[in-house]
């Protein structure tokens, strides 16, 4: 037999994508309502209208579905950070905009169920995402360092780690204004004395 027609393959792939999306969305909604331990594969199958046998073809358990959801969220956050970079003025204002968007995402994430957060923030997929984020921020910092707007006595790698770890404090804050202050405090640690994020580069 020859290969399946291309349109058939595309239809099958579209069906798979639709099943995965419906499963991921339904699971995220159920976990938000009932918590991680209160959701079963049977509930997910019922909410999506997808048979359990079909469901298990795509995901072995609830945790694997949540991991897929987390991967999708991470990709969306990274895409948003790239969009923020592209529409921001060059130099320190660009770094400030990106770090603010990152801190706000962390601030919003703080409301998630702690068991879910602990479960999702383990594994290789998270390590890979963090590496992508570090490379992205390091590139920004390296570009700005070339303008002389930030300190150059500390390597860009170290400044990147400093910024990212400092901003994790956003998960413990309860006021959007505090997130803004956190970003400003973080920036003050890497900029040259007398240089502000609003200064033209």
Secondary structure, DSSP 8 states (H G I E B T S, - for coil): -----HHHHHHHHHHHHHHHHHHHHHHHHHHHHH-GGG--HHHHHHHHT--HHHHHHH-SSHHHHHHHHHHHHHHHHHHHHHHHHHTS-STHHHHHHHHHHHHHHHHHHTTS-HHHHHHHT-SHHHHHHHHHHHHHHHHHHHHHHTTT-B--SS-HHHHHHHHHHHHGGGGG---HHHHHHHHHHHHHTTB-TT--TTS--
